[in-house]
Structure formats: structure tokens, C-alpha cells
């Protein structure tokens, strides 16, 4: 399976290892913590985990690429039920 290039990015909440996942490599559905929406199989996205070396596989999170880039401009993630309005 082909994976994107791994990089370390510094954000206000620490350093994160970031790996791009090409659209053809995604085979599962994930939930983006940035928007609480699904990332469907075949959609390009990023997977991130703490760069401090203390985490394990359970610390990895899959994000939409745009949500990851906008994470400093968003309010904290709010878990919504499926029937809740998206905004408001």
C-alpha cells in the first residue's frame, strides 16, 4: 500500500507527525475530529499522531486535509448526534 510523505508539523498544541493518505489508499471509513463527519474510503486525507514518541497506534487520528489545516481557526470539536443540525 502506498503512503504519503511523513512530516512533523508544529502547532499551538505541540508537534504532530502528519502523513498524507492518497485517495486510492483509503479503504476504511473514519470520523474526522475536526468536523465530526465521515471520511469515506477513497477520499484523500491525513493521519496525525503526537510527535513526542509517547503515543501508540490508538493516538492516531484521521482528518480531512482541510480540517487539519484549519484546526487553529476552529472552535473545539463538538460531538453531535446524527439528527442534530450541523450549525447553530
Secondary structure, 3 states (H helix, E strand, C coil): CCCCCEEEEEECCEEEEEEEECHHHCCCCEECCCCCCEECCCCCEEEEEECCCCCCHHHCEEECHHHHHCHHHCCCCCCCCCCCCCCC
